[in-house]
Amino acid sequence: MTFQLQIQQCPLPPQLRNNNSSIRCTLTKQGQRFLTKLTTTNTNTDNLIKKFVQSSPKSVLLSTLTHLLSPTNNNNNNLSSLALPLYTRITESPWYTWNPTIIADLITLLHKHQLYTESQTLISEEISKLNNRERELVQFYSKLLESHSKRASQTGFDSAYFSLNNLLHTSSSLYVKRRAYESMVSGLCVMDKPREAENLIRDFKHGGDKKIQIQPSGFEFKSILYGYGRLGLFHDLLRVVDQMEKNGFVIDTVCYNMVLSSFGIHGEYVEMVSWLRRMRNSGVPFSIRTYNSVSNSCPTIMGKVVELNDLPLLIDELLNAGLEGGEAMVVKELLSCSEIFDEVMVWDSKEVKLDLHGFHLGSAYLVMLLWLEEMQKRLLNAYNYEIPAEITVVCGVGKHSNVRGESSVKALVKEMMMKMKGPLRIDRKNNGCFIAKGKTVKIWLCELRKPQFH
């Protein structure tokens, strides 16, 4: 019987982002070598780009371009200046198909660097290519609005908003009207204008100035709810939740996570505990993002997992000595329920697999503590669980990865295992895995219960 720990990188999920609102694009090793060569040599840039496009697979090219367009890299002018020539070369490839997200991000990047002529030229070219195909036009303008709002570009946002509003009022397509309306409401909220967004849905609900009537969906309500929450306008947040319930919308996991994240941003731990209890009592399951929302609100935990210093290795140790006040309260409430394993763990006779993909670093740490406790219950307390042939925890970069860099989750798990004197070792065949014999692990779990472990 083997006990296997496989490492898989945990990306920042897109749903509950606040000020640091972007996802850092995964850059391949091949893409990294290309960018390093471009920025460290005097070779003709156009020739290097041409060779790179001709010799690289589609996935590498698109991930490299997306990396250049990511807001996390926008302050690097040397890299940003490569985006337009690389995009131009890629679009000449026979496999390339129209991608509204990429072109919108490129236009926004050019606008951010005050290359207004180039930005406007791309917009005009796209409008000409789309040739009044309204479904693609609304998709393009929606992506453009989203991209400008993520970068807080007011002038770019206003221009895209105007185009969407015009399309909403002139199109005869209900799909186009709805899509434009959704994007306008969402964009206003990202730009910290939830009250304007709420006024917009109120106007269209009653017919608007042109008698265009659109009933708001749960998407618009959630956008406004989270818009108020991020600003700390909790009275308005709760009012929108109440309004949703009165309109027959279910307060689901996504909605609860938005509320938790909103209170967490502002350190309102008592409210977080109250909503976690309400969530559990309503039968709404905790999700990966529930854990992310809680861990992100706990600076003590985030400090410990980043520095890997003075890291508590058991739940009781964390709650009794590692955390204080509101942080301890909210983490205790979160970890009092193990239903998260219904979503992230599979148990059968051949394998137990815990999938940490999607957890942030802090929440991965909390789930690892809860998992160790759960494994003790299932393997040592005669809960009638059959011991599987193999146990796997998915949390980082393994042998099939072409991604450059060390997984922070791998470093965390490695540190935990070392401090706990665990029998798990890195697999020679896959340096993204920790493995150990099942019997040895069971003995180790017994040892963890003894007081001398502390």
C-alpha positions as CSV (number, residue, x, y, z in Angstrom):
1,M,0.0,0.0,0.0
2,T,1.4,3.4,-0.9
3,F,0.7,6.9,0.5
4,Q,1.2,9.4,-2.3
5,L,1.2,13.2,-2.2
6,Q,1.1,14.8,-5.7
7,I,1.7,18.5,-6.0
8,Q,-0.4,20.7,-8.3
9,Q,-0.2,24.4,-8.5
10,C,-3.1,26.3,-6.9
11,P,-4.0,29.3,-9.1
12,L,-5.9,32.3,-7.9
13,P,-9.4,31.8,-8.8
14,P,-11.3,34.6,-10.6
15,Q,-14.5,34.9,-8.7
16,L,-13.7,36.8,-5.5
17,R,-10.9,39.2,-6.4
18,N,-10.5,42.6,-4.8
19,N,-7.8,45.1,-5.3
20,N,-5.4,42.6,-6.7
21,S,-7.9,41.6,-9.3
22,S,-5.9,39.8,-11.8
23,I,-4.9,36.2,-12.4
24,R,-1.2,35.8,-13.0
25,C,-0.9,33.9,-16.3
26,T,1.0,30.6,-16.2
27,L,4.1,31.0,-18.4
28,T,5.7,27.9,-19.9
29,K,9.4,27.3,-19.8
30,Q,9.6,27.8,-23.5
31,G,7.8,31.1,-23.2
32,Q,10.0,32.2,-20.4
33,R,13.2,31.5,-22.4
34,F,11.8,33.5,-25.3
35,L,11.0,36.5,-23.2
36,T,14.4,36.3,-21.5
37,K,16.2,36.2,-24.8
38,L,14.2,39.2,-26.1
39,T,15.0,41.3,-23.1
40,T,18.7,40.4,-22.7
41,T,20.0,40.3,-26.2
42,N,20.5,42.8,-29.0
43,T,19.1,40.5,-31.7
44,N,16.5,41.9,-34.1
45,T,13.2,41.6,-32.2
46,D,11.0,41.0,-35.2
47,N,13.2,38.1,-36.3
48,L,13.1,36.5,-32.8
49,I,9.3,36.8,-32.7
50,K,9.0,35.4,-36.2
51,K,11.1,32.3,-35.3
52,F,9.3,31.9,-32.0
53,V,5.9,31.8,-33.7
54,Q,7.1,29.5,-36.5
55,S,8.6,27.0,-34.0
56,S,6.2,27.0,-31.1
57,P,3.0,25.1,-30.6
58,K,-0.3,27.0,-30.3
59,S,-0.6,26.5,-26.5
60,V,2.9,28.1,-25.9
61,L,2.2,31.0,-28.1
62,L,-1.2,31.8,-26.6
63,S,0.0,31.4,-23.0
64,T,3.0,33.7,-23.7
65,L,0.8,36.4,-25.3
66,T,-1.7,36.2,-22.5
67,H,1.2,36.6,-20.0
68,L,2.2,39.8,-21.7
69,L,-1.4,41.1,-21.7
70,S,-1.9,40.2,-18.0
71,P,-2.4,43.3,-15.7
72,T,0.3,41.9,-13.4
73,N,2.9,42.6,-16.1
74,N,1.5,45.9,-17.3
75,N,4.1,47.9,-15.3
76,N,6.9,46.3,-17.3
77,N,7.1,48.5,-20.4
78,N,9.8,46.3,-22.0
79,L,7.6,43.3,-21.9
80,S,4.4,45.2,-22.7
81,S,5.9,46.6,-25.9
82,L,6.2,43.1,-27.2
83,A,2.5,42.3,-27.1
84,L,1.4,44.0,-30.3
85,P,4.1,42.6,-32.6
86,L,3.7,39.1,-31.1
87,Y,-0.1,39.3,-31.5
88,T,0.3,40.5,-35.1
89,R,2.5,37.5,-35.9
90,I,0.2,35.0,-34.2
91,T,-2.9,36.2,-36.1
92,E,-1.0,35.4,-39.3
93,S,-0.9,31.7,-38.3
94,P,-3.4,29.4,-40.1
95,W,-4.8,28.0,-36.8
96,Y,-5.6,31.3,-35.2
97,T,-9.3,32.1,-34.7
98,W,-10.9,35.3,-33.4
99,N,-10.5,35.7,-29.7
100,P,-12.3,38.7,-28.2
101,T,-10.6,38.4,-24.8
102,I,-7.1,38.6,-26.3
103,I,-7.9,41.6,-28.6
104,A,-9.7,43.4,-25.8
105,D,-6.8,43.0,-23.4
106,L,-4.4,44.1,-26.1
107,I,-6.4,47.3,-26.8
108,T,-6.6,48.0,-23.1
109,L,-2.9,47.5,-22.7
110,L,-2.2,50.0,-25.5
111,H,-4.6,52.5,-24.0
112,K,-3.0,52.2,-20.6
113,H,0.4,53.0,-22.2
114,Q,-1.2,56.0,-24.0
115,L,-0.8,54.5,-27.4
116,Y,-4.2,55.8,-28.3
117,T,-3.7,55.7,-32.1
118,E,-2.7,52.1,-32.1
119,S,-5.6,51.2,-29.7
120,Q,-8.2,53.0,-31.8
121,T,-6.9,51.4,-35.0
122,L,-7.4,48.0,-33.5
123,I,-10.9,48.8,-32.5
124,S,-11.8,50.1,-36.0
125,E,-10.3,47.0,-37.5
126,E,-12.3,44.7,-35.3
127,I,-15.6,46.6,-36.0
128,S,-14.9,46.4,-39.7
129,K,-14.1,42.7,-39.6
130,L,-17.2,41.9,-37.6
131,N,-19.3,43.7,-40.2
132,N,-22.4,44.4,-38.0
133,R,-22.6,40.9,-36.7
134,E,-24.2,42.0,-33.5
135,R,-23.6,38.9,-31.4
136,E,-19.9,39.1,-32.0
137,L,-20.0,42.9,-31.6
138,V,-21.6,42.7,-28.2
139,Q,-19.1,40.0,-27.2
140,F,-16.2,42.2,-28.3
141,Y,-17.5,45.4,-26.5
142,S,-18.3,43.3,-23.3
143,K,-14.8,42.0,-23.2
144,L,-13.4,45.5,-23.8
145,L,-15.5,46.9,-21.0
146,E,-14.4,44.1,-18.7
147,S,-10.8,44.6,-19.5
148,H,-10.9,48.4,-19.0
149,S,-12.8,47.9,-15.7
150,K,-10.2,45.5,-14.3
151,R,-7.5,48.1,-14.9
152,A,-9.7,51.0,-13.6
153,S,-9.3,52.8,-16.9
154,Q,-12.1,55.4,-16.7
155,T,-11.8,56.8,-20.3
156,G,-11.5,53.4,-21.9
157,F,-14.5,52.1,-19.8
158,D,-16.6,55.1,-20.7
159,S,-16.0,54.5,-24.4
160,A,-16.8,50.8,-24.3
161,Y,-19.9,51.5,-22.1
162,F,-21.2,54.0,-24.6
163,S,-20.8,51.5,-27.4
164,L,-22.6,48.8,-25.4
165,N,-25.4,51.2,-24.5
166,N,-25.9,52.2,-28.1
167,L,-26.0,48.5,-29.2
168,L,-28.5,47.7,-26.4
169,H,-30.9,50.5,-27.7
170,T,-30.5,49.8,-31.4
171,S,-30.4,46.0,-31.7
172,S,-33.6,44.0,-32.2
173,S,-32.0,40.9,-30.7
174,L,-33.0,40.0,-27.2
175,Y,-29.8,38.1,-26.7
176,V,-27.7,41.2,-27.7
177,K,-29.7,43.4,-25.4
178,R,-29.4,41.0,-22.4
179,R,-25.6,40.5,-22.9
180,A,-25.0,44.3,-23.2
181,Y,-27.1,44.9,-20.1
182,E,-25.3,42.3,-18.0
183,S,-21.9,43.7,-19.0
184,M,-22.9,47.3,-18.2
185,V,-24.2,46.4,-14.8
186,S,-21.1,44.2,-14.0
187,G,-18.7,46.8,-15.3
188,L,-20.2,49.6,-13.2
189,C,-19.8,47.4,-10.1
190,V,-16.1,46.6,-10.8
191,M,-15.6,50.3,-11.3
192,D,-17.0,50.8,-7.7
193,K,-20.3,52.3,-8.9
194,P,-22.8,49.8,-7.6
195,R,-25.4,52.5,-7.0
196,E,-25.3,53.5,-10.6
197,A,-25.6,49.8,-11.5
198,E,-28.7,49.5,-9.2
199,N,-30.3,52.5,-10.8
200,L,-29.7,51.0,-14.2
201,I,-31.5,47.7,-13.4
202,R,-34.3,49.7,-11.8
203,D,-34.7,51.8,-15.0
204,F,-34.8,48.8,-17.3
205,K,-37.0,46.9,-15.0
206,H,-39.7,49.6,-15.5
207,G,-39.1,50.2,-19.2
208,G,-36.3,52.8,-19.2
209,D,-36.3,55.9,-21.3
210,K,-36.8,54.0,-24.6
211,K,-39.4,51.6,-23.0
212,I,-36.9,48.7,-23.2
213,Q,-37.9,46.4,-20.4
214,I,-35.3,43.9,-19.0
215,Q,-35.9,41.9,-15.8
216,P,-32.8,41.5,-13.6
217,S,-31.3,38.1,-13.1
218,G,-29.4,36.7,-10.2
219,F,-26.2,37.7,-12.0
220,E,-26.9,41.4,-11.8
221,F,-28.0,41.2,-8.1
222,K,-24.8,39.4,-7.2
223,S,-22.7,41.9,-9.1
224,I,-24.3,44.8,-7.2
225,L,-24.2,42.9,-3.8
226,Y,-20.4,42.3,-4.2
227,G,-19.9,45.9,-5.5
228,Y,-21.4,47.3,-2.2
229,G,-19.6,44.7,-0.1
230,R,-16.1,45.6,-1.5
231,L,-16.8,49.2,-0.6
232,G,-17.9,48.3,3.0
233,L,-21.4,49.5,2.4
234,F,-22.9,46.6,4.4
235,H,-26.4,48.1,4.9
236,D,-26.8,48.2,1.1
237,L,-25.3,44.7,0.7
238,L,-27.8,43.2,3.2
239,R,-30.6,45.2,1.5
240,V,-29.7,43.6,-1.9
241,V,-29.6,40.1,-0.3
242,D,-33.1,40.7,1.1
243,Q,-34.3,42.0,-2.2
244,M,-33.0,38.9,-3.9
245,E,-34.9,36.6,-1.5
246,K,-38.1,38.7,-2.0
247,N,-37.7,38.3,-5.8
248,G,-37.4,34.5,-5.5
249,F,-33.7,34.1,-6.0
250,V,-31.9,31.4,-4.1
251,I,-29.0,32.6,-1.8
252,D,-26.5,30.0,-3.1
253,T,-22.9,29.2,-2.3
254,V,-21.6,31.9,-4.7
255,C,-23.7,34.5,-3.0
256,Y,-22.6,33.4,0.5
257,N,-19.0,33.5,-0.6
258,M,-19.4,37.1,-1.9
259,V,-20.9,38.1,1.5
260,L,-18.1,36.4,3.4
261,S,-15.4,37.9,1.2
262,S,-16.9,41.4,1.6
263,F,-16.9,41.1,5.4
264,G,-13.5,39.5,5.3
265,I,-12.0,42.4,3.3
266,H,-12.9,44.8,6.1
267,G,-12.1,42.4,9.0
268,E,-15.7,42.0,10.2
269,Y,-15.1,38.6,11.8
270,V,-18.3,38.5,13.9
271,E,-20.4,38.9,10.8
272,M,-18.4,36.2,9.0
273,V,-19.0,33.7,11.8
274,S,-22.7,34.6,11.7
275,W,-22.9,34.0,7.9
276,L,-20.9,30.8,8.0
277,R,-23.4,29.5,10.6
278,R,-26.3,30.7,8.5
279,M,-24.8,29.0,5.5
280,R,-24.4,25.7,7.3
281,N,-27.9,25.9,8.9
282,S,-29.4,26.5,5.5
283,G,-27.8,23.4,4.0
284,V,-25.6,25.4,1.7
285,P,-22.3,23.5,1.4
286,F,-18.9,25.2,1.9
287,S,-16.9,25.4,-1.3
288,I,-13.2,25.9,-2.2
289,R,-14.0,29.6,-2.4
290,T,-15.5,29.6,1.0
291,Y,-12.2,28.5,2.4
292,N,-10.3,31.0,0.2
293,S,-12.6,33.8,1.4
294,V,-11.9,33.0,5.1
295,S,-8.2,32.4,4.8
296,N,-7.7,35.6,2.8
297,S,-9.3,37.5,5.6
298,C,-6.8,36.2,8.2
299,P,-3.5,38.1,7.9
300,T,-1.9,35.9,10.7
301,I,-2.5,32.7,8.7
302,M,-1.3,34.3,5.4
303,G,1.9,35.6,7.1
304,K,2.6,32.1,8.5
305,V,2.2,30.2,5.3
306,V,4.2,32.7,3.2
307,E,7.1,32.9,5.6
308,L,6.7,29.2,6.7
309,N,7.6,30.4,10.2
310,D,6.1,29.2,13.5
311,L,3.6,27.1,11.6
312,P,1.1,25.3,13.8
313,L,0.7,21.7,12.7
314,L,-2.5,20.7,14.3
315,I,-5.9,22.3,14.4
316,D,-6.0,22.6,18.2
317,E,-2.5,24.1,18.2
318,L,-3.6,26.7,15.6
319,L,-6.8,27.7,17.4
320,N,-5.3,27.7,20.9
321,A,-1.9,29.3,20.3
322,G,-1.6,30.4,16.7
323,L,-4.6,32.7,16.3
324,E,-6.4,35.2,18.5
325,G,-9.7,37.1,18.5
326,G,-11.7,37.3,15.4
327,E,-9.4,35.2,13.3
328,A,-9.6,32.3,15.7
329,M,-13.4,32.6,15.8
330,V,-13.9,32.5,12.1
331,V,-11.3,29.7,11.4
332,K,-12.8,27.6,14.2
333,E,-16.3,28.0,12.7
334,L,-15.0,27.0,9.2
335,L,-13.0,24.0,10.4
336,S,-15.9,22.7,12.6
337,C,-17.4,21.1,9.4
338,S,-15.6,18.6,7.2
339,E,-18.2,18.5,4.4
340,I,-15.7,20.1,2.1
341,F,-14.3,16.6,1.5
342,D,-17.5,15.7,-0.3
343,E,-16.3,18.1,-3.0
344,V,-12.5,17.7,-3.0
345,M,-11.8,14.1,-1.9
346,V,-12.7,10.8,-3.5
347,W,-12.4,7.6,-1.4
348,D,-12.5,4.1,-2.8
349,S,-10.7,0.7,-2.4
350,K,-7.9,1.6,-4.8
351,E,-7.2,5.2,-4.0
352,V,-8.0,8.2,-1.8
353,K,-7.5,11.4,-3.7
354,L,-7.6,14.8,-2.1
355,D,-7.6,17.6,-4.8
356,L,-6.3,20.9,-3.5
357,H,-6.4,22.5,-6.9
358,G,-8.1,25.9,-6.7
359,F,-7.3,26.5,-3.1
360,H,-5.2,29.6,-2.2
361,L,-2.0,29.0,-0.1
362,G,-3.8,29.8,3.2
363,S,-6.8,27.7,2.5
364,A,-4.6,24.8,1.3
365,Y,-2.9,24.9,4.7
366,L,-6.3,24.9,6.5
367,V,-7.5,22.0,4.5
368,M,-4.3,20.0,5.0
369,L,-4.8,20.4,8.8
370,L,-8.4,19.3,8.5
371,W,-7.4,16.4,6.2
372,L,-4.9,15.1,8.7
373,E,-7.6,15.1,11.3
374,E,-10.1,13.4,9.0
375,M,-7.5,10.7,8.0
376,Q,-7.0,9.9,11.7
377,K,-10.7,9.5,12.2
378,R,-11.2,7.3,9.1
379,L,-8.0,5.1,9.5
380,L,-7.6,4.9,13.2
381,N,-11.1,5.1,14.7
382,A,-12.7,2.1,13.0
383,Y,-15.2,4.1,10.9
384,N,-15.5,1.1,8.6
385,Y,-13.5,2.8,5.9
386,E,-11.5,0.3,3.8
387,I,-7.9,1.3,3.7
388,P,-7.1,2.1,0.0
389,A,-4.1,0.9,-2.0
390,E,-3.0,4.4,-2.6
391,I,-3.5,7.8,-1.1
392,T,-3.0,10.9,-3.3
393,V,-3.1,14.6,-2.5
394,V,-3.2,16.8,-5.7
395,C,-1.7,20.2,-5.0
396,G,1.2,21.2,-7.3
397,V,3.6,21.0,-10.2
398,G,4.3,17.4,-11.3
399,K,6.3,15.5,-13.9
400,H,4.0,16.4,-16.8
401,S,4.2,20.2,-16.1
402,N,6.0,22.5,-18.5
403,V,5.5,25.4,-16.1
404,R,8.5,27.2,-14.7
405,G,9.0,27.7,-11.0
406,E,8.4,26.0,-7.7
407,S,4.8,25.5,-6.4
408,S,4.3,27.5,-3.2
409,V,1.9,24.8,-2.1
410,K,4.6,22.1,-2.6
411,A,6.9,24.1,-0.4
412,L,4.2,24.4,2.2
413,V,3.4,20.7,2.3
414,K,7.1,19.8,2.3
415,E,7.7,22.1,5.3
416,M,4.7,20.6,7.1
417,M,5.9,17.0,6.5
418,M,9.4,17.9,7.6
419,K,8.3,19.5,10.9
420,M,5.8,16.7,11.6
421,K,8.6,14.1,10.9
422,G,6.3,12.4,8.4
423,P,7.4,9.4,6.4
424,L,6.4,11.0,3.1
425,R,9.3,11.5,0.7
426,I,9.5,13.0,-2.8
427,D,9.0,10.3,-5.5
428,R,12.0,9.7,-7.6
429,K,9.8,9.2,-10.7
430,N,7.8,12.4,-10.1
431,N,9.3,15.2,-8.1
432,G,5.8,16.6,-7.7
433,C,4.8,13.7,-5.5
434,F,5.4,12.7,-1.9
435,I,5.0,8.9,-1.3
436,A,5.1,6.5,1.7
437,K,4.0,3.0,2.6
438,G,0.5,2.9,4.0
439,K,1.5,0.9,7.1
440,T,4.2,3.4,7.9
441,V,1.7,6.3,7.5
442,K,-0.8,4.6,9.8
443,I,1.8,4.3,12.5
444,W,2.8,8.0,12.0
445,L,-0.9,9.1,12.3
446,C,-1.0,7.3,15.7
447,E,2.2,9.1,16.8
448,L,0.6,12.4,15.9
449,R,-2.0,11.9,18.7
450,K,0.6,11.6,21.4
451,P,1.4,14.6,23.6
452,Q,5.2,14.3,22.9
453,F,4.5,15.4,19.3
454,H,4.1,19.0,20.6
